[in-house]
Amino acid sequence: MKILKITKNNFKKIVKTAERLIKEGKVIICPTDTVYGLICDATNKKAVEKIFKIKKRDYKKAVPIFVKDIKSAKKLAVIDKKQEKFLKKVWPGKTTAVLERRKGIKIYGVDKNTIALRVPNYKLIRHLLLAVNVPFTGTSANISGKTASTKIKEAANQFKNQKHQPDLIISAGNLPKSKPSKVLDLTIFPPKILRV
């Protein structure tokens, strides 16, 4: 696993490297506005399958999806005016919203009827979402059942000596203390909190 440490001076170079790898169907450990995450092109079936293998995650357990804005979210989910008003208050940010999935969309690792979406508020991820212009998986960088981490060493060490590993780790050092995103089910009203 190659590790690249991100700085102000190499930010553009790292974005370019990550952009190329995502387009090639690779999986990257990346800092987010919550914890370190595993990202890949969510429209690439092989890349998403690789994430499930890396995380040792049950294929029946859907992964959340990062999108760049509400407009992109509307292409994947059915969003009414009430939901949109709410999402504008919490996005970009640390809230993942479970919404009704649009039929016929080419996206992998998600439920048949619903989709969990988030517009992250982290410079690197936002740049990558704009550059690659596809939705990403937005799942935490940990083996299923283990703790998600804001510490780069903790996140990276979980995948050492594993059969399936991420292709690249982008390190921003240790992130500010944070839990994974709050998850709200917006398919019902009032919304139900699935994860605080």
N, C-alpha and C positions, 0 to 999 in steps of 0.2 A: 504494500500500500504506500503510494507516494504521498508525502505531506508537503503542502505549500503553505507557508505562513503569510497571511495577508497584511500588507501595510499600506499607508497612504501612497507611497511611491510605486508600488507594483499592482495597485487595485485594478487598473485597466487591463494589464497583462493577464492577471488571474481571471478576470471576467472572460476574456477572450479564450483562455485555455478551458475554463469550465464550460463555456458556450459550445466549443468544438466537441468536447467529450459528451455532453448531453445529446448533441445532435447525432453522435455516433452510437447512442444507446447505452452509454456508461452510467454508473451509479456513483454519486458523490456524497461524502459527509460534508455538511456545510453548516456554518453558524446561522441561526435565525433569531427572531426577536423573542423567542422563548428558550428553547434548548437546542443542542446540536441535532440536525435532522439528516435524513437520507433523502436525496432528491434525484429524480430522473424524469425523463419525458413520459408523462402519464398516457400519451397516445401510442407509446411503443410497447407492445405486448411483452417482448423478450426482456426489456429493461425492467418493467414492473415485476415480471416473474422473478428476475434476479433479486429484486428487493425482498420479496417474500422468502427467497432462499437465504439471503444474507441475515434477515431478522429471525429466520426459523418461525415464520408467522403462519398461522392457519389461513389457508386460501379463502376460507369462508368469512374471515374477518377483514372487512374493507379498510382501505387506507384513505386518509384525508387528502385533499387536493389543494394545492396552491394555485391561485389565479391572480392576474395582475390588477384587475379592477372589477367593478360590478357588471360592466358591459360583458366582460369575459365570463363572469359567473352566470349571466342570463343565457349564454349559449349552451351551458351544461345543465342548468336547473330552471325549474318553473318558479319565478319570483313575482309575487303580486305586489301591489303598491304599499301595503302595510309592512310586508317583509323588507321591501327595498328601503323604506324610511328607517326601519330599525338597523339594517345592515350599514347604511350610511353613517350611523352613529358609532358603530363598533369597528368598521373597516377603514383604513388598514389598521391591523392590530392583532391582539392575542385571542380573538374569538373565532372558533370554527362553527359554522352553521350547517346543520343537517337539513337538506331541502329535497323537494321532489325532483328526481332525476328526469331530464328530458329523454324521450325515446330516440333511439337510433344514433346516439352520439358515440364516437369512437374514443372510448376512454377505458382504461383497464384498472383492475384492483378495487373497483367500487361495487356497491350493492346494485341489484337489478332495478329497484324502485327509488332509492334515495342516493344522495351524494353529499359528502361532507366537504364544504368549501371554506377557504380562508384567504383573505388578502393580507399577506404578511407585511409588517412594517420594518423591514430590515434592508438597508441600502444594497447589499450584495445580491440578495434574492430578488429584489425589485428590478435591479439592473439585468439580471439573468432572465427573468420572466419577460421583460421587454425585448431583450436581444434574441432569445430563442423563439419567442412568440407561440409557445404551447403551454398547457397546464403542466405543473410538476406534481409528483407525489410530495406530500408534506408530512411524512411520518418521522417520529423520533429515531435518532441513531442509537438504537439499543437492540439487543436480542430480546425477543418476546418474553415477557415475564420479568425482565431485569429493569432496573431504573433508568429513566431518561436522564441525561446529564447536561449541565452547563459547562462542565470541565472537560477540556479537549482530551486529556490523557485517559480519563474514565471512559469517554465515548470510544476512542480509538482502541483501547485495550480489550474491549468486549469482542472485537473482531480478529484479534491476533490469533494465529494458529487455527483459524476456522477454514473450512473447505471453501466456503463462498465469502468473498470479501469485497468491500467497495473498491472502485478503481482509483479514487483520489480522495484525500482528506484536505479540506481547506480549513486551516486553523486561524482563528482570531483570538487565540489564547483562551483564558477562562472568561465566560460570558457572565453578565450580572446574574445574581441568583434569580431563578424563575422556575415555575412549574410549566409543564406542557400547556397548550392553549385550553381555554374554557370551551366546552362543547355544548351547544344549545340545539335542541330539536325544534326547528321552526315549522315543521310540517303540522304541528298542532298549535292551538292558541288557547291560553297564553303559552309561550315557548317553555319547554321542559329542559331543565339543566341535566345533562347526561354526565358531564365531568366538570368539576369546579376548578 
